[in-house]
Amino acid sequence: MVKQIMVFGLLLAGAGWPAMASESFEVAVAHRFVGPIQLEGGRLLAIDRTLEMIQSIDKGRTWTSIGPFRDAAGRVIIKGDVRAWNLLRLKSGEIAVTFETTPPSQGGGVGEGTGTFFSRSRDEGKTWLPPIRVSWPRSPANPTWLIQTRKGRLVLPNEYWRTQPMDRGLGVCTAFYSDDQGRTWQESRDSLWVWENGGRQQGSCEVPTVVETSDGRLLMFMRTSFQRIARSESRDGGQTWSPVKLTGLLSSNSEIFLQQLPGSSELLCVWNQANKREIETGYYRARLTSAISKDNGKTWKNFRTVAMSPGQTHVTRIPATDPVSFLKTPRPIPRQSEMLGEEFHMNRAPRVQVIGESAYLVYTHRRYRYVGGKVKRTVNQMRLRVFPVSWFHSAEPTK
């Protein structure tokens, strides 16, 4: 593990990241890694793909299993065909976990046990309360990342994928909310999807991420196939949402993550910024970009390249010069003739957790190359990168 960390440390330094230091490193973590959050005493808690809790005593460099989620009687409460989504430290001091059972995207169908669930721990993860259903029974709900507002409301953004014969389907976003620490849940009144130019341009909104702004509004960002990030706002804590609008932030049809930087009113966004040519040639999930908003999401500055594929360039903001139009990437990996380097790196699905002065960035990293004219995947990892939060405010390298 030490050797692996050193290799990643050199990669960070070579890509404009801080040189290898006690607060800056990158390691491979388990697939479907969720977290981390900090426990009392300084340990870090996360979840691995086996649905077991894992802990780190060295700020995330190494991880060890501490067992499954159990209730006070010792029964395992999260098992089977389940996907955990996030861990959250609540204002009460408790820890919350959200997860979904039999995800429809994995071909499990919508059976009686399908759903989104919530549980809490009052003793730093040693035991967990019985799971509470969030979504409707037999519903194909796909939750994302739970937040808690300053007033204490829990808000869980959600996506449904609607299909019908001879149709590619439609992604529709909503939000669940709870005012009693997750004991009971309600769903927002509005369903959100792209509706531009009076409905002449319609399309899916997917994988929503929500953050509370300094003035108490909720801001939701969603991915689309219109080369832009979509947004909606709520002024009543998630009960109702404004009509979807496409922003000026260029994006491929890839996941986005919003986070409020603790101790400030600044918002952080990390996503796959891509121009039209990159989307058309398979580089739509290669460059991860970060940006900061100091006015509750109206404008964005401090654009930085978080990760990219060999041959791509560090960029700040890519201008939205092309008109809004539907554009689905024709291929997930570039053709051999379109490769910008010997390898293609896919960097996607970012999540950020701020602990103290450090940012914990988790993302999926895959590498591909052509061997004898055929694509070969050489790396398939989830990575955890730890670095100072101040990096997001620093200038983008000019080289």
Secondary structure in CASP SS format (residue, H / E / C, confidence):
PFRMAT SS
TARGET T0000
AUTHOR 0000-0000-0000
METHOD secondary structure of the structure
MODEL  1
M C 1.00
V H 1.00
K H 1.00
Q H 1.00
I H 1.00
M H 1.00
V H 1.00
F H 1.00
G H 1.00
L H 1.00
L H 1.00
L H 1.00
A H 1.00
G H 1.00
A C 1.00
G C 1.00
W C 1.00
P C 1.00
A C 1.00
M C 1.00
A E 1.00
S C 1.00
E C 1.00
S E 1.00
F E 1.00
E E 1.00
V E 1.00
A E 1.00
V E 1.00
A C 1.00
H C 1.00
R C 1.00
F C 1.00
V E 1.00
G E 1.00
P E 1.00
I E 1.00
Q E 1.00
L C 1.00
E C 1.00
G C 1.00
G C 1.00
R C 1.00
L E 1.00
L E 1.00
A E 1.00
I E 1.00
D C 1.00
R C 1.00
T C 1.00
L C 1.00
E E 1.00
M E 1.00
I E 1.00
Q E 1.00
S E 1.00
I C 1.00
D C 1.00
K C 1.00
G C 1.00
R C 1.00
T C 1.00
W C 1.00
T E 1.00
S E 1.00
I E 1.00
G E 1.00
P E 1.00
F C 1.00
R E 1.00
D C 1.00
A C 1.00
A C 1.00
G C 1.00
R C 1.00
V E 1.00
I C 1.00
I C 1.00
K C 1.00
G C 1.00
D C 1.00
V E 1.00
R E 1.00
A E 1.00
W E 1.00
N E 1.00
L E 1.00
L E 1.00
R E 1.00
L C 1.00
K C 1.00
S C 1.00
G C 1.00
E C 1.00
I E 1.00
A E 1.00
V E 1.00
T E 1.00
F E 1.00
E E 1.00
T E 1.00
T C 1.00
P C 1.00
P H 1.00
S H 1.00
Q H 1.00
G C 1.00
G C 1.00
G C 1.00
V C 1.00
G C 1.00
E C 1.00
G C 1.00
T C 1.00
G E 1.00
T E 1.00
F E 1.00
F E 1.00
S E 1.00
R E 1.00
S E 1.00
R C 1.00
D C 1.00
E C 1.00
G C 1.00
K C 1.00
T C 1.00
W C 1.00
L C 1.00
P C 1.00
P C 1.00
I E 1.00
R E 1.00
V C 1.00
S C 1.00
W C 1.00
P C 1.00
R C 1.00
S C 1.00
P C 1.00
A C 1.00
N E 1.00
P E 1.00
T C 1.00
W C 1.00
L C 1.00
I E 1.00
Q E 1.00
T C 1.00
R C 1.00
K C 1.00
G C 1.00
R C 1.00
L E 1.00
V E 1.00
L E 1.00
P E 1.00
N E 1.00
E E 1.00
Y E 1.00
W E 1.00
R E 1.00
T C 1.00
Q C 1.00
P C 1.00
M C 1.00
D C 1.00
R C 1.00
G C 1.00
L E 1.00
G E 1.00
V E 1.00
C E 1.00
T E 1.00
A E 1.00
F E 1.00
Y E 1.00
S E 1.00
D C 1.00
D C 1.00
Q C 1.00
G C 1.00
R C 1.00
T C 1.00
W C 1.00
Q E 1.00
E E 1.00
S C 1.00
R C 1.00
D C 1.00
S C 1.00
L E 1.00
W C 1.00
V E 1.00
W E 1.00
E E 1.00
N H 1.00
G H 1.00
G H 1.00
R C 1.00
Q E 1.00
Q E 1.00
G E 1.00
S C 1.00
C C 1.00
E E 1.00
V E 1.00
P E 1.00
T E 1.00
V E 1.00
V E 1.00
E E 1.00
T C 1.00
S C 1.00
D C 1.00
G C 1.00
R C 1.00
L E 1.00
L E 1.00
M E 1.00
F E 1.00
M E 1.00
R E 1.00
T C 1.00
S C 1.00
F C 1.00
Q C 1.00
R E 1.00
I E 1.00
A E 1.00
R E 1.00
S E 1.00
E E 1.00
S E 1.00
R C 1.00
D C 1.00
G C 1.00
G C 1.00
Q C 1.00
T C 1.00
W C 1.00
S C 1.00
P C 1.00
V C 1.00
K E 1.00
L E 1.00
T E 1.00
G E 1.00
L E 1.00
L E 1.00
S C 1.00
S C 1.00
N C 1.00
S C 1.00
E C 1.00
I C 1.00
F E 1.00
L E 1.00
Q E 1.00
Q E 1.00
L C 1.00
P C 1.00
G C 1.00
S C 1.00
S C 1.00
E C 1.00
L E 1.00
L E 1.00
C E 1.00
V E 1.00
W E 1.00
N E 1.00
Q C 1.00
A C 1.00
N C 1.00
K H 1.00
R H 1.00
E H 1.00
I H 1.00
E H 1.00
T H 1.00
G C 1.00
Y C 1.00
Y C 1.00
R C 1.00
A C 1.00
R C 1.00
L E 1.00
T E 1.00
S E 1.00
A E 1.00
I E 1.00
S E 1.00
K C 1.00
D C 1.00
N C 1.00
G C 1.00
K C 1.00
T C 1.00
W C 1.00
K E 1.00
N E 1.00
F E 1.00
R E 1.00
T E 1.00
V E 1.00
A E 1.00
M C 1.00
S C 1.00
P C 1.00
G C 1.00
Q C 1.00
T C 1.00
H C 1.00
V C 1.00
T C 1.00
R C 1.00
I C 1.00
P C 1.00
A C 1.00
T C 1.00
D C 1.00
P C 1.00
V C 1.00
S C 1.00
F C 1.00
L C 1.00
K C 1.00
T C 1.00
P C 1.00
R C 1.00
P C 1.00
I C 1.00
P C 1.00
R C 1.00
Q H 1.00
S H 1.00
E H 1.00
M C 1.00
L C 1.00
G C 1.00
E C 1.00
E C 1.00
F E 1.00
H E 1.00
M E 1.00
N E 1.00
R E 1.00
A E 1.00
P E 1.00
R E 1.00
V E 1.00
Q E 1.00
V E 1.00
I E 1.00
G C 1.00
E C 1.00
S E 1.00
A E 1.00
Y E 1.00
L E 1.00
V E 1.00
Y E 1.00
T E 1.00
H E 1.00
R E 1.00
R E 1.00
Y E 1.00
R E 1.00
Y E 1.00
V E 1.00
G C 1.00
G C 1.00
K E 1.00
V E 1.00
K E 1.00
R E 1.00
T E 1.00
V E 1.00
N E 1.00
Q E 1.00
M E 1.00
R E 1.00
L E 1.00
R E 1.00
V E 1.00
F E 1.00
P E 1.00
V H 1.00
S H 1.00
W H 1.00
F H 1.00
H H 1.00
S C 1.00
A C 1.00
E C 1.00
P C 1.00
T C 1.00
K C 1.00
END
